[in-house]
Amino acid sequence: MGKTKYEKRWKHWVRPTRLPGVWQMQEGGYIARRRVTDPTDGRVRELKKVFHQGTDRDAFNWLEEETTKVRAGLRLARPRNERFADYAVSLFERKVAKGELRSAAGRTKWKKTLEHFIRGIDGADGELAVEGFGELFVDQIRTSHVEVWKEQIGPLIVEKLYAPTTVNGWLSILRVVMKAAALEFELPRVATDGVRDFDESNHVTYTEEAPNALTTEQVPVFLEHLKALFPQYYAMAYLGFATGLRPSSLRPLRRRGDEADFLPGEGKLRVRRSHTAGNTVMNTTKQKTRYTIELPAEVVAVLEWHVATQLTTPEQQRSDLLFPSVTGCFRAPTVLNKPFAAVSEEMGLGYAFTQRGMRRTFNDLARNANVGLSVVKSISGHKTDRMVEHYSTISGAEQRASIAKVVSLFDRKVA
């Protein structure tokens, strides 16, 4: 072997050893290399690894073990020397390519969440308060790393810089990443197994003072002010209160074209698309359903008034959309924020009422109108009774009237 000359292969100067598949590098160390046919698909796979330390026997033993795996029909796992930052970004890109993250909002959420876990999170003073996982090898991340991350972000939740619901959403994405890594790297366990969410019981989204819903008496007042101040948004809000549709389902509705969603002649509204941001549209709703709503004449009349009077620019008139922007494109997800805030102030509402409040108000209106839960779900797109209840606000008047009905069954005045 000593007389064998070195030759340039695989970017190194090497010469063969007495062990088949093992090559000695001129600078020291060994390269193990062999081609093996994988019986699962008939493809020839290359096994190659550089050993900067160890003996030629170590390199040979590795080569034999990996050859046995391939010939037994076991696919080789990804090499484990991959940092979390690289793996997380790669997984995100693969999910986008496979259509698993279809909405623009979903992709944005993933991007921002991965940034938090890769880079870390700054505190109120601008200093790094929570360390990221970016430089850690993904197969070396343990449950203890995740628990330390939780300990570091806990004070930011206490300081109300982040809501526990928000952080729990990040943890749900981390669980997806680490579960995928465990499968791809053939790890013995998932690093996020056993990691619990933050307690959300003390985090109140809506209160009695600020329910983000309107009463039966407030809805017509709200709509009257909206029509007077912002007539271009009146029909969209009217439809939102009448059906409980999400703003993301309202924005992509089409009034004409081969796939029109609003059919005034038939009194129908087809709910089958969702718009989150930019020009990206999903050809299904958030709940992955497509359905049709039968509209009463009052709602059809409002929508026809909107088309006849509120599409004032040439771009709007050329657009197929029912609620296009002045440029004929989709309205922004925040389009109703300022109008709703202005109307709330004008009518002296006393609390913030947002776009999401239309869905909550619809559930309350439907309940007061004695609409059955099955019908409510068929209109708003809620899949479960629990979600209808979650989006409902029981008023004091409803409680009072209900208790009075109960009392009437046993309360008898004594003469």
Secondary structure, DSSP 4 states (H G I P E B T S, - for coil): -TTPPPEEETTEEEEE-SSTTEEEETTSSEEEEEEEE-TTT--EEEEEEEESSS-HHHHHHHHHHHHHHHHTTPPPPPPS--BHHHHHHHHHHHHHHTTSS-SHHHHHHHHHHHHHHHHEEE-TTSSEEEE--TTSBGGG--HHHHHHHHHHHHHHHHTTSS-HHHHHHHHHHHHHHHHHHHHHTT-SS-TTTTPPPPP-TT--SS-SS--S---TTHHHHHHHHHHHH-GGGHHHHHHHHHH---HHHHTT-BSSSTT-SEETTTTEEEE--EE-STT-EESS-TTS--EEEEPPHHHHHHHHHHHHHT--SHHHHH--BSS--TTSSPPPTTTTHHHHHHHHHHTT--S---THHHHHHHHHHHHHTT--HHHHHHHH---SHHHHHHT----HHHHHHHHHHHHTTT-----
